[in-house]
Amino acid sequence: MSQTLLGGFLSATFNPLSGAPTTVEYLVVAGGGAGGGQNANYPPGAGGGAGGLLTAANFAVAIGSSLTVTVGAGGAIPGSPYLGGSGSNSVFSSITSTGGGGGGSNNNLSGASGGSGGGAFFSGTGGAGTSGQGFAGGNGGGGSGFSASGGGGSGSVGQQCVDAVGIGNGGTGTCSTIDGTRRFFAGGGGGGITTTYGPTQTGVGGAGGGGNGAISTSSAATTPSGTGTANTGGGGGGGAPYNAPGAGGSGIVIIRYPATQSAPTATTGSPQINYADSYQIYTFTSSGTITF
């Protein structure tokens, strides 16, 4: 803010740029894990864990330094042995969020650990989450093995399935308004079910891009599993007989700081740039760099 003498009166004149930022706010979400299972006549698979989520303000940045941005890919649909593929890490400068763990299956009962852990099948154990980034997947429900548990989310543990009912929901994600819109990131994938012997409700993906689990009879596909939503870090839904599991959703990196400060001197990776709530916002959906 500067002052100018106009006609004998002091008039405040707004200076729109106050120099390069020395701190920024960030949201770093890793790729979500894929659901477990396979596209054949096998028991259902568990939901994939969401990608790890880290967010904070007042992160110090050095003027003139090129800072790395890596956007993690979602975990791949599994082949043999049918454990869902884990997501890849996302990175901003020295901040690393861990990829979500893949969901368990009949061949690998326990979910994989990750940013959030993959859900488990039958007597397996949900994969562990990473402290400060996400929660564990649901443990297996035992019983007859006709439903599977949900993957963990960044906001809560994946739900343990109830064998005679199903309902292995994915853990919920985390709500953020960093890009000017209120939305969730990093929800866990729901577990799949086989309806022939009792379960009636599949696992629903957690808020934040988690995919729903598949529904099948023992001899035919009905409703396919859901893929984790791109650029949310959502976990993929678990598979079911004749329904393949869902892949994990890719991650995202968002950086913002006051609009009154100078724009970056350089970016790569083609971030989306927008302005909201008096901030300038840089959203990376692919890897690149940013220099202040």
Buried (B, 14 or more C-beta within 10 A) or exposed (E): EEEEEEEEEEEEEEEEEEEBBBEBBBBBBBBBBBBBBBBEEBBBBBBBBBBBBBBEEEBEBEEEEBBBBBBBBBBBBBEEEBBBBBBBBBBBBEBBBBBBBBBBBBBBBBBBBBBBBBBBBBEBBBBBBBEEBBBBBBBBBEBBBBBBBBBBBBBBBBBBBBBBBBBBBBBBBBEBEBBEEEBBBBBBBBBBBBBEBBBEBBBBBBBBBBBBBBBBBBEEBBBBBBBBBBBBBBBBBBBBBBBBBBBBBBBBBBBBBBBBBBBBEEBBBEBEEBEBEEBBBBBBBBBBBBBB
